[in-house]
Amino acid sequence: MMTMTARIPLRIPPQVKGMTMRKRTFYNLCAKALAGELTDDERIRFGQLCRESDKWNRLYMMLKDAAMQNKSPDEPPVPQVGKEWRLLEKHLSVHGTRSETIRPVRSRRFQWLRTGSRPALLPAAALLLAILTTAVWIGIRQGSRMHTIVTGNAERQTVTLPDGSEVILNSGSTLRYKNPFDEGNRVVNLSGEGFFSIVKDVKPFVVLTQNARTTVLGTRFDVWSRSRKTRVFVQNGVVRLSKLDNGGPGIELRKNDQSMIAGGLSPSRAISVPADRMLGWIDGSLVFHTTPLSEVLTEIERHYDITVILQDPRLKEKTLTATFRDMDYGTVIRSVCTAMNIPFSIDKDIITVGAPNHETRS
């Protein structure tokens, strides 16, 4: 398979009537964010746009979830970009042309966006178009029964499910479920983190993530799922954790047990963990225990709705154990970087960590 690496001039879909340049900038950056190809400068700009518009931030979260989440067998197929493009050409009023140079999107994660696209659309433009069409597709799939709850950065939300169960969603999370639930089961899809308080019922309650299946009858437990990792902690009751595809028997978790599934591996051995370490986020705390710095900074980004740039990739796997309560992000960043002897800079809501030319600011 040939891989495109050069910057290629191409004709992107021209400006749709009524679309501002700011909105076009968001759509272009959103496409590159979904493919994981934002530069540091683009990431800063994209973060600013998402913070300025709650609507755009939620759209990005939904698109990201739609691309990453494993679909259940009864969900409709992903939209065909080529077909949607032809419909847009036919029905939308499009004005003018504009040539732009766009770095091609190479992520294999988004091969589905290329299928059926017309030859004049190179991958980056196909991604941009898919953002427009998929936004509509997300809204209509599964009809009115499918509910999608999205929390932005620096936001938590409590959701009451059709059976009376409750979920506390952490920041940067997406929860999808049918209302009412299907007869015979209670199934939700989660991307991010949620604490579940499940009403007892003979029908099993199932939480599906990117790579795991968590099954219970009635209990209280936490599910964290990001970047093809799923971690489950049980506050009380009994939970069964298994792989999503042909999961087998899985592992049984009881009070204060924690287990993780990484990628396509089987669940890790259950270990006993203090509840306050796993559930501190519910009262607004940041709790880290031998957590890699890359994950620490990502969590800080979500918690405070700021942009953090880690410029030295060698620092990603350095670990931190710490708890932060009722602190502003400047104090947290200073504490983290001072403890780990890492230089940093703070420029309003943009943090740069590990830059050799930056000095630590007190």
C-alpha positions in Angstrom: 0.0 0.0 0.0 1.4 3.4 -1.0 1.8 5.9 1.8 1.4 9.6 0.9 4.0 11.8 2.8 4.4 15.0 0.7 2.3 18.1 1.0 0.0 18.1 -1.9 -2.0 21.0 -3.4 -5.6 20.1 -3.8 -9.0 21.6 -4.4 -11.1 21.3 -1.2 -14.8 21.6 -1.2 -15.5 25.3 -1.6 -17.2 27.5 1.0 -20.8 26.5 1.8 -23.1 29.4 1.7 -23.2 31.1 5.1 -20.0 29.3 6.4 -17.6 31.7 8.0 -13.8 31.5 7.7 -13.7 30.8 11.4 -16.0 27.8 11.0 -14.0 26.5 8.0 -10.8 26.8 10.2 -12.5 24.7 12.9 -13.6 22.0 10.4 -10.1 21.7 8.9 -8.5 21.5 12.3 -11.2 19.1 13.5 -10.3 16.8 10.6 -6.6 16.8 11.5 -7.4 16.3 15.2 -9.5 13.2 14.4 -6.6 11.8 12.4 -4.0 12.7 15.1 -2.0 15.1 12.9 -2.3 18.5 14.5 0.9 20.4 14.9 1.6 22.1 18.3 0.4 25.5 16.9 -2.7 23.9 15.3 -3.5 22.1 18.6 -3.3 25.4 20.5 -5.6 27.1 17.9 -8.0 24.1 17.9 -8.2 24.1 21.7 -9.0 27.8 21.7 -11.9 27.3 19.2 -13.3 24.4 21.2 -13.2 26.5 24.4 -14.9 29.4 22.7 -17.8 27.3 21.4 -19.4 24.7 23.5 -21.3 23.5 20.4 -18.1 22.9 18.5 -16.5 21.2 21.4 -19.4 18.8 21.8 -19.5 18.1 18.0 -15.8 17.2 18.1 -16.4 14.9 21.1 -19.3 13.1 19.3 -17.3 12.7 16.1 -14.3 11.4 18.0 -16.5 8.9 19.8 -18.2 7.8 16.6 -14.8 7.1 15.0 -13.3 5.3 17.9 -16.2 3.5 19.5 -16.8 -0.1 18.5 -20.3 -0.3 17.1 -22.9 -2.9 18.3 -24.1 -5.3 15.6 -27.5 -3.6 15.2 -26.1 -0.1 14.5 -26.3 1.2 11.0 -23.1 1.3 8.8 -20.8 4.3 8.7 -22.0 6.8 6.1 -20.5 6.6 2.6 -18.6 9.8 2.0 -18.8 9.6 -1.8 -22.6 9.3 -1.7 -22.9 12.2 0.7 -20.6 14.4 -1.4 -22.8 13.8 -4.5 -25.9 14.7 -2.4 -24.2 17.9 -1.2 -23.2 18.8 -4.7 -26.8 18.3 -5.9 -28.7 20.0 -3.1 -26.4 22.7 -1.6 -25.7 26.1 -3.0 -21.9 26.2 -3.4 -20.0 29.3 -4.4 -16.5 30.0 -5.7 -13.4 27.8 -5.6 -10.3 28.0 -3.5 -7.1 26.1 -3.7 -5.4 25.2 -0.4 -2.4 23.2 0.5 -3.4 20.6 3.1 -1.1 17.9 4.6 -2.6 14.6 3.7 -4.2 12.6 6.5 -2.5 9.2 6.8 -4.1 7.7 9.8 -5.3 4.1 9.1 -8.0 4.7 11.7 -10.0 6.8 9.2 -9.8 4.5 6.2 -13.6 4.2 6.3 -13.8 7.9 5.5 -12.0 7.3 2.2 -14.2 4.5 0.9 -16.2 5.6 -2.1 -14.9 9.1 -2.1 -14.5 10.6 -5.5 -11.0 10.8 -7.0 -10.8 14.6 -6.8 -11.1 14.4 -3.0 -7.9 13.5 -1.3 -8.1 12.2 2.3 -7.9 15.5 4.2 -10.7 17.0 2.2 -12.7 13.8 2.6 -12.3 14.0 6.3 -13.5 17.6 6.3 -16.5 16.6 4.3 -17.2 13.7 6.5 -17.3 16.0 9.5 -20.2 17.8 7.9 -22.1 14.7 6.9 -21.3 12.6 9.9 -22.6 15.3 12.2 -26.0 14.8 10.6 -25.6 11.0 10.6 -24.9 10.9 14.3 -28.1 12.8 15.0 -30.4 10.5 13.0 -28.9 7.0 13.5 -31.0 4.7 15.7 -33.9 7.2 15.4 -35.1 9.1 18.5 -34.4 6.1 20.8 -30.6 6.6 20.8 -29.6 9.2 23.4 -26.0 10.7 23.4 -24.7 12.6 26.4 -21.4 14.5 25.9 -19.4 16.3 28.7 -16.9 18.9 27.6 -13.7 19.7 29.4 -14.0 21.0 32.9 -17.5 19.6 33.1 -19.2 16.7 35.0 -22.8 15.6 34.6 -25.2 13.2 36.4 -27.4 11.2 34.0 -30.5 9.2 35.0 -30.9 6.2 32.7 -34.3 4.7 31.6 -34.3 2.1 34.4 -33.5 4.6 37.1 -29.8 3.8 37.3 -27.5 6.8 37.6 -24.2 7.7 35.9 -21.8 10.5 36.9 -19.8 11.4 33.8 -16.3 12.8 34.1 -15.1 15.6 31.8 -14.4 14.7 28.2 -16.8 11.7 28.1 -19.5 10.4 25.9 -22.4 8.1 27.0 -24.8 6.5 24.5 -27.9 4.4 25.3 -31.4 3.6 24.0 -34.5 5.0 25.7 -36.2 2.8 26.5 -33.6 0.0 26.8 -34.1 -3.0 24.5 -36.3 -5.8 26.0 -34.1 -8.3 27.9 -31.0 -6.2 28.4 -29.7 -2.8 29.5 -26.7 -1.7 27.4 -24.8 1.6 27.3 -21.7 2.7 25.3 -19.0 4.7 27.2 -16.0 6.7 26.0 -14.2 8.5 28.8 -15.1 7.8 32.5 -18.3 7.3 34.4 -19.3 6.1 37.9 -22.4 3.8 37.7 -25.0 3.2 40.4 -27.1 0.4 38.9 -30.6 -0.5 40.0 -31.0 -4.2 40.6 -32.9 -6.1 38.0 -33.0 -9.6 36.5 -31.9 -8.0 33.2 -28.1 -7.6 33.1 -26.6 -4.1 32.8 -23.7 -3.9 30.3 -21.2 -1.2 29.7 -19.5 -1.4 26.3 -16.2 0.5 25.7 -13.7 0.4 22.8 -12.3 -2.9 23.9 -14.2 -4.3 26.9 -17.5 -5.5 28.2 -18.6 -4.9 31.8 -21.6 -6.8 33.0 -23.5 -6.4 36.3 -27.0 -6.9 37.8 -26.9 -4.2 40.4 -23.8 -2.5 41.9 -21.7 0.7 42.1 -18.6 0.8 40.0 -16.3 3.1 37.9 -15.4 2.6 34.3 -12.5 4.5 32.7 -11.9 4.0 29.0 -9.5 6.0 26.8 -7.0 5.2 24.1 -7.9 1.5 23.8 -7.5 1.0 27.5 -10.4 0.1 29.9 -10.1 0.1 33.7 -12.9 -1.0 36.0 -13.1 -0.4 39.8 -15.9 -1.9 42.0 -17.1 0.1 45.0 -19.5 -2.6 46.0 -21.3 -5.6 44.5 -19.9 -8.0 41.8 -18.8 -7.1 38.3 -17.7 -9.2 35.4 -15.1 -7.7 33.0 -14.2 -9.3 29.7 -12.8 -8.5 26.3 -15.3 -7.0 23.8 -14.8 -9.5 21.0 -15.2 -13.2 21.9 -14.5 -12.2 25.5 -14.6 -15.6 27.1 -15.3 -16.0 30.8 -13.5 -12.8 31.8 -12.7 -11.9 35.4 -15.0 -11.4 38.4 -14.4 -8.2 40.4 -15.7 -7.6 44.0 -15.5 -4.7 46.4 -12.4 -2.5 46.0 -11.1 -4.7 43.1 -9.6 -3.1 40.0 -8.7 -4.7 36.7 -7.6 -3.3 33.3 -7.9 -4.4 29.7 -5.2 -2.9 27.4 -5.9 -3.2 23.6 -6.9 -6.7 22.7 -5.4 -8.4 25.8 -7.3 -10.3 28.5 -8.2 -8.5 31.8 -5.3 -8.0 34.2 -5.2 -9.8 37.5 -7.6 -8.1 40.0 -5.9 -6.0 42.6 -7.3 -4.2 45.7 -7.2 -0.4 45.5 -8.4 2.2 48.0 -11.7 3.7 46.8 -10.6 7.3 47.3 -7.8 6.8 44.8 -10.2 5.7 42.1 -13.2 7.9 42.9 -11.6 11.2 43.9 -12.6 12.8 40.5 -16.3 12.7 41.6 -15.6 15.5 44.2 -13.4 17.4 41.8 -10.0 16.0 42.9 -7.1 14.9 40.6 -5.6 11.7 41.9 -2.6 10.0 40.3 -0.8 6.8 41.4 2.3 5.9 39.4 0.6 7.5 36.4 2.6 8.3 33.2 3.2 12.0 32.7 1.4 11.9 29.3 -1.7 10.7 31.0 -1.3 13.2 33.9 -1.1 16.1 31.5 -4.1 14.9 29.4 -6.2 14.6 32.5 -5.2 18.1 33.6 -6.2 19.4 30.2 -9.7 17.9 30.5 -10.1 18.9 34.2 -9.3 22.6 33.6 -10.1 23.0 29.9 -6.6 24.2 29.0 -4.0 23.2 26.4 -0.9 21.4 27.5 2.0 20.8 25.1 4.5 18.1 26.1 7.5 19.0 23.9 9.9 16.3 25.0 8.5 12.8 24.2 11.2 11.2 26.4 9.2 12.4 29.4 5.9 10.6 28.5 6.6 7.5 30.6 7.9 9.3 33.7 5.4 8.6 36.5 3.7 10.7 39.2 1.9 9.9 42.5 0.0 12.9 43.8 -3.4 14.2 44.8 -4.6 17.7 44.0 -7.7 19.2 45.6 -9.2 22.7 45.2 -6.1 24.1 43.3 -5.9 26.3 40.2 -4.2 24.8 37.1 -1.1 27.0 37.6 -0.5 25.6 41.0 -1.0 22.0 39.8 1.3 22.4 36.8 4.0 24.0 39.0 3.7 21.2 41.6 3.9 18.5 38.9 6.9 20.0 37.1 8.8 20.9 40.2 8.4 17.4 41.7 9.6 15.9 38.4 12.3 18.5 37.8 10.8 19.4 34.4 10.9 22.9 32.9 7.6 24.5 31.9 6.0 27.8 30.9 2.5 29.2 31.4 1.0 31.6 28.9 -2.6 32.2 30.0 -4.4 28.9 29.3 -1.6 27.4 27.2 1.0 25.3 29.1 4.3 24.1 27.6 6.1 21.3 29.5 9.5 19.9 28.9 10.8 22.6 26.5 14.6 22.9 26.8 14.6 26.6 26.2 11.9 27.4 28.7 12.6 28.1 32.4 10.4 27.1 35.3 8.3 29.9 36.4 7.5 30.4 40.1 
